[in-house]
Amino acid sequence: MIAKPEFADLRGRRLAVWLCSMRPTDRYRWSMADNDLAKMRSEYASTGLDEETAGHDPVALARRWLHDAIAARVAEPNAMALATSTASGMPSVRLVLLKGLDETGAVFYTNYDSRKGRELAENPNAAAVMIWHQIGRQLRFEGPVRKLAPAECDEYFNSRPLGARISAASSPQSHTVANRAELERRWRETESAGVADCRPTGWGGYRIEIEAFEFWHGREDRLHDRVHFSKVGDHWTRERLAP
Ligand SMILES: Cc1cc2nc3c(=O)[nH]c(=O)nc-3n(C[C@H](O)[C@H](O)[C@H](O)COP(=O)(O)O)c2cc1C
């Protein structure tokens, strides 16, 4: 459903701002003047996240939020910024796609010899954040990371379209290549060799064994809701954080 256009008067200009939303209560407005980042402002809805709605099961809540994002037709609703770091603590971040989320953790797939793969070999801990602008929500989680079992990687690899399997098998992710032509040559050679039916051992999945979640819901006047869960043994403890 498309929200009606709303207008904000900034620097004498009337700028049309509008957003899509499935749920009017979650609608927020975005104003922008002359591409000036300092002047960009989002107004968040008055609904938020209270303790009753948050409950005591953060995995169930995270899955609900993901479904809300899908229902709101957010672009790439399962994209998450994934932060890793070297053993000495130098961080790096990039987007990956969340491919599974349950009590065992959050799953993503990549090249084990990529920068993130090498950093995870040195320091098997990660943090991730998902942003769903249209519904004014952010989800963070973090924890130790383990490689998935080969059978689980095979199952997902085999479910991918052929072109994506060839790319995974032919692209030395995060390593320098001479030019685009080299990438395309590698892709064609892999295609002709017919090896993309078999998952390369250097490509597979990881599971973040989540030990902490934070649910952020935008509220009016920047008085946002932040509900944090930490895993203690088999249980989750819940607390509210100041925005
Ligand atoms: C929306 C989006 C989704 C992406 N999903 C993945 C993914 O699931 N796995 C992956 O390896 N790279 C994915 N990428 C590419 C990564 O952001 C990144 O370029 C690549 O993994 C290399 O990162 P690294 O050099 O830090 O290891 C995605 C990029 C975008 C923009």
The ligand as an SDF file (V2000), in Angstrom:
LIG
                    3D

 31 33  0  0  0  0  0  0  0  0999 V2000
   22.4370   -7.0470   -0.8710 C   0  0  0  0  0  0  0  0  0  0  0  0
   23.7520   -7.7950   -0.8940 C   0  0  0  0  0  0  0  0  0  0  0  0
   23.7610   -9.1300   -0.5280 C   0  0  0  0  0  0  0  0  0  0  0  0
   24.9610   -9.8470   -0.5370 C   0  0  0  0  0  0  0  0  0  0  0  0
   24.9470  -11.1540   -0.1220 N   0  0  0  0  0  0  0  0  0  0  0  0
   26.0990  -11.8310   -0.0470 C   0  0  0  0  0  0  0  0  0  0  0  0
   26.1260  -13.1490    0.4910 C   0  0  0  0  0  0  0  0  0  0  0  0
   25.1050  -13.7240    0.9170 O   0  0  0  0  0  0  0  0  0  0  0  0
   27.3330  -13.7840    0.5410 N   0  0  0  0  0  0  0  0  0  0  0  0
   28.4810  -13.1820    0.1140 C   0  0  0  0  0  0  0  0  0  0  0  0
   29.5320  -13.8230    0.1890 O   0  0  0  0  0  0  0  0  0  0  0  0
   28.4890  -11.9300   -0.3630 N   0  0  0  0  0  0  0  0  0  0  0  0
   27.3350  -11.2330   -0.4610 C   0  0  0  0  0  0  0  0  0  0  0  0
   27.3330   -9.9460   -0.9330 N   0  0  0  0  0  0  0  0  0  0  0  0
   28.6120   -9.3310   -1.3430 C   0  0  0  0  0  0  0  0  0  0  0  0
   29.3460   -8.8600   -0.0610 C   0  0  0  0  0  0  0  0  0  0  0  0
   28.7880   -7.6390    0.3900 O   0  0  0  0  0  0  0  0  0  0  0  0
   30.8610   -8.6840   -0.2580 C   0  0  0  0  0  0  0  0  0  0  0  0
   31.1290   -7.8600   -1.3740 O   0  0  0  0  0  0  0  0  0  0  0  0
   31.5800  -10.0100   -0.4720 C   0  0  0  0  0  0  0  0  0  0  0  0
   31.0490  -11.0350    0.3670 O   0  0  0  0  0  0  0  0  0  0  0  0
   33.0670   -9.8750   -0.1720 C   0  0  0  0  0  0  0  0  0  0  0  0
   33.2330   -9.4020    1.1420 O   0  0  0  0  0  0  0  0  0  0  0  0
   34.6360   -9.5660    1.9370 P   0  0  0  0  0  0  0  0  0  0  0  0
   35.7170   -9.1790    0.9690 O   0  0  0  0  0  0  0  0  0  0  0  0
   34.5400   -8.6130    3.0850 O   0  0  0  0  0  0  0  0  0  0  0  0
   34.7450  -11.0090    2.3760 O   0  0  0  0  0  0  0  0  0  0  0  0
   26.1560   -9.2100   -0.9380 C   0  0  0  0  0  0  0  0  0  0  0  0
   26.1380   -7.8620   -1.3080 C   0  0  0  0  0  0  0  0  0  0  0  0
   24.9430   -7.1760   -1.2900 C   0  0  0  0  0  0  0  0  0  0  0  0
   24.9500   -5.7000   -1.6750 C   0  0  0  0  0  0  0  0  0  0  0  0
  1  2  1  0
  2  3  1  0
  2 30  2  0
  3  4  2  0
  4  5  1  0
  4 28  1  0
  5  6  2  0
  6  7  1  0
  6 13  1  0
  7  8  2  0
  7  9  1  0
  9 10  1  0
 10 11  2  0
 10 12  1  0
 12 13  2  0
 13 14  1  0
 14 15  1  0
 14 28  1  0
 15 16  1  0
 16 17  1  0
 16 18  1  0
 18 19  1  0
 18 20  1  0
 20 21  1  0
 20 22  1  0
 22 23  1  0
 23 24  1  0
 24 25  2  0
 24 26  1  0
 24 27  1  0
 28 29  2  0
 29 30  1  0
 30 31  1  0
M  END
$$$$
